[in-house]
Amino acid sequence: MNANVYQHFRKDEHPFVDLIEDWVEQVDRYYAPVLTNFLDPRQQFILESIVGQYQDDYAFMFFGGYEKAERKRALIYPIYYVPSQEDFDVTYCEITYPTKFATLTHGKILGTLMSVGLGREYFGDIITNETGAWHFICDKAKWPFVMTQVDKIANFPVKLTEISVDDLIQAEEEWEERSITASSMRVDTVISESLAISRQRAKQLIESKKVKLNWTEITRPDSVLEPLDIISIRGFGRIQVKAVDGMTKKQKYRIIIGIMTNNN
């Protein structure tokens, strides 16, 4: 690994950078595609940045099960290979539950799926609509195990069923794009400006373990954000750093964010 590559990414992202290089090496060694697990938007950005350097020899494609998917699998392949959606090995799953008596949330569903002993990387998006229907995307190889392990969510009986892509509900969550200015790229500063709350309040949310960065709990208000990072704040929703659009005359960062306030 060229040490100069590391300087573009956080220290805690270096193992993922190494993993991408291993995937590229596998493609080179076996002349065959390599399929990743589900990646969050930040990981997709890192993979695109690294594999894009080998564009004369390799290519890549992302697919998360449907057009607006947030979490996606990546296929890295020799330049001569012609990929298809079938290469991504995803299963579409429906959760049947007693809607008259139970209320499910994204957090409860994800917590249950993770409790079977599989990591977040084996699951794609979890989506719902106004009727209370819930679907999720799963690694096809793990689906038979998941189906047999989950029969309750939040103490309510559920049944998991495989469905076709044609039956997948349309996700109704929409990101609202905004432009903000912030004195730094610290997570507490960006939360404060995005949600119009005090910086002290933002710090309290972080220190009380109510904030996740790319689905990992953080407790440091001075964590520095990068493009395509996603911040989840319990009780408030989610913020995505879409781009940094230069500096203002007062040397503040001009940041394009996406915000979703109806996240559970």
Salt bridges, closest charged atoms under 4 A:
GLU13 OE2 - ARG10 NH1 2.76
GLU13 OE2 - ARG42 NE 2.85
GLU25 OE2 - ARG29 NH2 2.54
GLU70 OE2 - ARG238 NH1 2.84
GLU94 OE2 - HIS135 NE2 3.43
ASP139 OD2 - ARG73 NH2 3.34
GLU173 OE1 - ARG238 NH2 3.66
GLU174 OE2 - LYS68 NZ 3.59
GLU176 OE2 - ARG178 NE 3.15
ASP188 OD2 - ARG186 NH2 2.81
ASP188 OD2 - ARG199 NE 3.20
ASP222 OD2 - ARG220 NH2 2.72
ASP229 OD2 - ARG10 NH2 1.98
